[in-house]
Amino acid sequence: MNYDREIYKVLVEAGEAGISLQKLSRHVHNACNTLFNPIPREDVHAYVVQFIQRNSSGNNASIERMQQRGVYRLNSRSNQTSELMLQFSNHEEIIDVGPKETEDLSLTLPFE
């Protein structure tokens, strides 16, 4: 499972307002947890905390800490963040507009 991608995805969706660490780990857990491959919430939270610590230190870090304690957002001044924004903006969503009319291609049997 790629927790890193989910973390960045949630941070992109959070925008300039940022998101708390608890909510971030909850979103990542819900995105990656499945019925057949259950993941303990504590493990996901520990990974998210370590990921945030690794990527929020330094001047050109991709994640920045906000004034409020425990709230983080993407660093808009970082080169990595601008690349991430391009990557997520180029990703097109497939929209299902409903059932399409299809031509009946079934064969008819002759009556004898």
KAWO-V568613 format. One record per backbone hydrogen bond with DSSP energy under -1.0 kcal/mol. NH is the residue of the N-H (numbers start at 0). CO is the residue of the C=O. If there is no record, write none. Layout:
# KAWO-V568613
nh = (NH & NH)
co = (CO & CO)
This chain:
# KAWO-V568613
nh = (2 & 5 & 6 & 7 & 8 & 9 & 10 & 11 & 12 & 13 & 14 & 18 & 20 & 23 & 24 & 25 & 26 & 27 & 28 & 29 & 30 & 31 & 32 & 33 & 43 & 44 & 45 & 46 & 47 & 48 & 49 & 50 & 51 & 52 & 53 & 54 & 62 & 63 & 65 & 70 & 71 & 72 & 74 & 77 & 81 & 82 & 83 & 84 & 85 & 86 & 87 & 88 & 89)
co = (0 & 1 & 2 & 3 & 4 & 5 & 6 & 7 & 8 & 9 & 10 & 71 & 69 & 19 & 20 & 21 & 22 & 23 & 24 & 25 & 26 & 27 & 28 & 36 & 39 & 40 & 41 & 42 & 43 & 44 & 45 & 46 & 47 & 48 & 49 & 50 & 54 & 72 & 70 & 67 & 18 & 63 & 61 & 74 & 77 & 78 & 79 & 80 & 81 & 82 & 83 & 84 & 85)
